[in-house]
Amino acid sequence: MDLSAVGRLVVALGLGLVVLGALLTVAGRLPLLRELGHLPGDIRIEREGFSCFFPLVSMLLVSLLLSLALNIILRLLNR
């Protein structure tokens, strides 16, 4: 791999990180995404000197949405 290809790869990765950072910044302002981790079914145990948090429902919801999005994208690309 020559240096110009490595340079293009580094620039593409940098731009990807910038886009991801912008999306995460905007996503933090959306009310739906602020509720993740506080949904009914998320397990939270807090006792003196101990806390445990397991976002079961939030993980299932994110997994479902990502699977749906990837299936739609793959179906569109295979046409």
Residue pairs with C-beta under 8 A, 6 or more apart in sequence:
27 33
28 34
36 55
36 58
36 61
36 62
37 53
37 55
37 58
39 55
39 57
39 58
39 61
40 57
41 56
41 57
42 53
42 54
42 55
42 56
42 57
42 58
43 52
43 53
43 54
43 55
43 56
44 51
44 52
44 53
44 54
45 51
45 52
45 53
46 52
